[in-house]
Each structure stands twice: as C-alpha cells, then as structure tokens.
Amino acid sequence: MTNRWQGRVVRLRAVDPEDWEAHYHWDQDSEMSGRLDFVWPPTSRARARRWAEETSRQPDDDNLALEIEALESGALVGHIGVHDSDRRIGSFSYGLAVLPEHQRRGYASEAILLVARYFFQELRYQKVNAQVHSDNTPSLALHEKLGFAREGALRRMVYTGGQFYDLMCFGMTAEEFAARYPELASAR
C-alpha cells in the first residue's frame, strides 16, 4: 500500500476532534504564535475543542488543515494549513508550525513537499505561495533551501512584540517543483 500523505519522516493526516488539547497547549506558546502571526490572547479549552471538532470535518474546498506526525514515534509534531486556494488561477498558500522541540529534523520540509506534490499532481494547481515574517530566520532559510523564489517583501506588514516586520513573499511553480524534485514529481 502506498500513502501519498506519508514521506520518509512524517505522515500528514486530518485533524481529529481529540487533537484539541495539543492545539490548546500550542496556543499558550507566545513565542511560537508571534512567529506565525502575533501573540494571541488566551483561548479557552472549549474554544480549542470546538475548533478541532469543526476542523475535523471534510472541507468543501481545497483549503486543508493537516496534522504532522513523526513516523518514527507517532508523535504529533506540528500542523500545516492550506489556505487561499484559488482553482481558477491555480495557486495556493500555506501556514506551518512545528513545535520547537521537533524542529530541524526535516518535518517541516517534508510536510511542505507532500502538500505541494498533492496540489500539483492531483489538483493541477500551478503555483504555491508562502509568506514569512522577516524576523523568522529559520523559516526564511527553510524556504530558500527548498528552492522557493524570493518574490518580494511587503514592508511593515507584521506587528508583534512591539515591532513592525516585513512580510517576505516566496513562490514556486509546478514546473520548478518538478525540476527540483523529480523523484516526487514522477512518483505514483
């Protein structure tokens, strides 16, 4: 059996209602939320539970919420959410978070590549976009390492921790993906 949502180090899966507790604890990490968006106000357990229950339902469009599990341990190590999916133009974006204790193990890279492969090969999308805060040095390096083109910067578009930051825009086309990752682009 082949699972197109599984790589060498991670498996992507749908959000289960039982995942609420992990997300509730993740939301308490102000440093992590500041790198993703901004420092979120405290949330309730009930709200986290409701989010997981609602998110666990199959979406009506191509926007996906996926959990990242480490293959070796089965541990829930992060989350990747696809958003801004536009079938007419054929572009999509994503947001990603891997817990600090699980970073630098290839989980983020593989999750991004699995999602890109699915959107390019199964849904016929032609471009993936990513936006990264200019102070998020690890994520900037990750996108450059993966071969994303730096397409520009939206100046002072992020405000967190009392400072403004630029929003760095990255992109990769289906053709660039196929050229850089022929083993993924041709995998069936």
C-alpha positions in Angstrom: 0.0 0.0 0.0 1.2 3.5 -0.8 0.1 6.5 1.2 0.7 9.8 -0.8 0.5 11.7 2.5 3.5 9.9 4.0 7.1 10.6 3.4 10.3 9.3 5.0 9.9 11.1 8.3 6.3 12.4 8.5 2.7 11.4 7.8 0.1 14.1 7.2 -3.4 13.4 8.5 -6.7 15.1 9.1 -7.3 16.9 12.3 -9.2 14.7 14.8 -11.5 16.1 17.4 -9.2 14.6 20.1 -6.4 16.9 18.8 -7.9 19.9 20.6 -5.8 19.5 23.7 -2.5 19.6 21.7 -3.6 22.8 19.9 -4.8 24.3 23.2 -1.3 23.8 24.6 0.4 25.1 21.5 -1.7 28.2 21.6 -0.1 29.0 25.0 3.3 29.4 23.4 3.5 33.2 22.8 6.9 32.9 21.0 5.5 30.4 18.5 2.3 32.4 17.9 4.4 35.6 17.4 6.4 33.9 14.6 3.2 32.7 12.9 1.0 35.7 13.3 1.0 37.7 16.5 0.8 36.9 20.2 -2.7 35.5 20.5 -4.9 36.3 23.5 -5.6 33.4 25.8 -8.1 30.9 24.5 -10.4 28.5 26.3 -10.4 24.8 26.3 -13.9 24.9 25.0 -12.9 27.1 22.0 -9.9 24.8 21.2 -12.3 21.8 21.4 -14.8 23.5 19.1 -12.0 24.4 16.6 -10.8 20.8 16.4 -14.3 19.4 16.0 -15.1 21.9 13.2 -11.8 21.5 11.5 -12.1 17.7 11.6 -15.0 17.9 9.1 -14.1 17.4 5.4 -13.7 20.9 3.8 -15.9 22.0 0.9 -13.0 23.5 -0.9 -9.2 22.9 -1.3 -8.3 24.6 1.9 -6.9 21.9 4.2 -5.9 21.6 7.8 -3.5 18.7 8.4 -1.6 17.4 11.4 2.1 16.5 11.1 3.0 13.2 12.8 6.6 11.9 13.2 6.7 8.5 11.6 9.2 7.0 14.0 7.3 7.9 17.2 3.8 8.7 16.0 4.0 12.0 17.9 2.0 15.0 16.8 4.8 17.4 16.0 3.1 20.2 14.1 0.4 21.4 11.8 0.2 22.6 8.2 -2.8 24.5 6.9 -3.5 25.2 3.2 -5.4 28.5 2.6 -6.1 31.0 -0.2 -6.6 28.1 -2.7 -7.8 29.5 -6.0 -8.7 26.9 -8.6 -9.2 29.5 -11.4 -5.6 30.8 -11.0 -4.2 27.6 -9.7 -2.4 29.0 -6.7 -2.4 28.2 -3.0 -0.7 29.2 0.2 0.0 27.5 3.4 1.0 28.2 7.0 3.1 25.8 9.0 4.1 25.3 12.6 6.4 22.6 14.1 6.9 22.5 17.8 10.3 23.9 18.9 11.4 20.5 20.4 10.8 18.8 17.0 12.4 21.4 14.7 15.4 20.8 12.5 14.5 17.1 11.9 13.1 17.5 8.3 9.5 17.5 9.4 8.6 21.0 8.0 10.4 20.4 4.7 8.7 17.1 4.1 5.2 18.4 5.1 5.6 21.3 2.6 6.8 18.9 -0.2 4.0 16.4 0.4 1.4 19.2 0.2 2.9 20.7 -2.9 3.1 17.3 -4.6 -0.6 16.7 -3.9 -1.7 20.2 -5.2 0.5 20.0 -8.3 -0.2 16.4 -9.2 -3.7 15.7 -8.1 -5.4 19.0 -8.2 -3.5 20.6 -11.1 -2.5 23.7 -9.3 0.4 25.6 -10.9 1.9 27.7 -8.0 2.5 27.6 -4.3 3.0 30.8 -2.3 4.4 31.3 1.2 4.7 34.4 3.4 7.3 34.5 6.1 7.9 37.2 8.8 11.3 38.9 8.1 12.5 38.1 11.7 11.8 34.3 11.3 15.3 33.4 10.2 14.8 29.6 10.3 11.7 29.8 8.1 13.4 32.1 5.6 16.3 29.7 5.4 13.9 26.7 5.0 12.1 28.2 2.0 15.3 29.2 0.3 16.7 25.6 0.9 13.6 24.1 -0.6 14.1 26.2 -3.8 11.3 28.8 -3.3 12.0 32.0 -5.2 12.0 35.1 -3.1 9.4 37.2 -4.9 9.4 40.4 -2.8 8.6 42.0 0.5 5.6 43.7 1.9 7.1 46.3 4.1 6.0 46.6 7.7 3.0 44.3 7.3 3.5 42.3 10.6 3.3 43.8 14.1 4.2 41.6 17.0 6.3 42.0 20.2 6.1 45.8 19.9 7.8 45.9 16.5 6.9 46.0 12.8 8.4 43.4 10.4 8.3 42.9 6.7 6.4 40.0 5.2 8.7 38.1 2.8 6.9 36.6 -0.2 8.1 33.3 -1.7 6.8 31.2 -4.5 7.4 28.0 -6.5 5.7 26.9 -9.7 4.7 23.3 -10.6 7.5 23.3 -13.2 10.1 24.5 -10.7 8.9 21.8 -8.3 9.2 19.1 -10.9 12.7 20.2 -11.9 13.9 20.4 -8.4 12.1 17.3 -7.0 11.9 14.8 -10.0 11.6 11.8 -7.6 8.4 13.4 -6.1 7.1 14.8 -9.3 7.1 11.4 -11.0 6.1 9.3 -8.0 2.8 7.5 -8.3 
